[in-house]
Amino acid sequence: MIGTSSAAYAGGPWRRASATFYGDETARETMGGACGYGNLWNSGYGAATSALSTVLFNDGYSCGQCFQIRCVSSPNCYYGSPATVVTATNICPPNWGQNSNNGGWCNPPRAHFDLTKPAFMKIANWKAGIIPISYRRVACKRTGGIRFKFEGNGYWLLVYVMNVGGAGDIKTMAVKGSRTNWINMSHNWGASYQAFSSLYGQSLSFRLTSYTTRQTIYAWNAAPASWSAGQTYKSNANFS
C-alpha cells in the first residue's frame, strides 16, 4: 500500500488573511466547485469547505488542503476566537471591476477565504460580511482510503482524487494497468489527473505524490478490471 513514506504532516505557521462567505445555511450553492469534487456531501467534505483566492488556489494544487481558521481583531468574532477547519474545494476568482480592498477580496495578491455560511458561522457573526482571520495549514483527518472518481472514454482516463489525508494535496500521479507499466498522468485542473491510454479491461493501480510533503504512496488494485466511467472507487491507501 505505501511506497516511500515520511513522518505525518505537521501543518504550517499562522498567517493573516480575510474571509467572507457565499450561499446560505444549507450550503447548496457551494456544491461542486473548481476542484471537481461534485456533491461535497457524497465526497465526504460536507459544508466545512472554502473557496480560495487565486494566490492560495495555486492552479488547483491546493485542492484538498485543510486549513484551520479563526476570526481575529474584529467585534464580530465570537468570544474566545474559536477555530474551525475547512477543506479547499473551490476557487474564488478575481473581480477586477472592484478594488481589492472594497469588494475585490479575491484579487491577487490577497490571501482570502470565501467560506460556506455554516463554516463562517462557526467563527463569527455572519452579519459582518467580511472579517480578518488567522489561518494555518493542518493535517487532513480522513476516514478510509483515497477515492478515485473516473470519467473519460476508452482512450482517455480522467480521475478526480478525493478524500486525501495528510497534507491533502497531490503533486504528481501515475496509473498502472494490469497489463501495462506505469503511465505518468498530467494535471488537468483542480484535483483531476488524466492519462491518454487505452486501459479498459484492466485493473488499475495508482502512484500518488503529495505536493507539500513529496511523500509517495501506492494504491494497488484500486479499481477492478470491470471499471467504468462515472463510478467512484475506494482504495486502502492514504497519506498520514
Salt bridges, closest charged atoms under 4 A:
ASP24 OD2 - ARG28 NH2 3.30
GLU25 OE2 - LYS117 NZ 3.18
ASP169 OD2 - ARG137 NH2 3.56
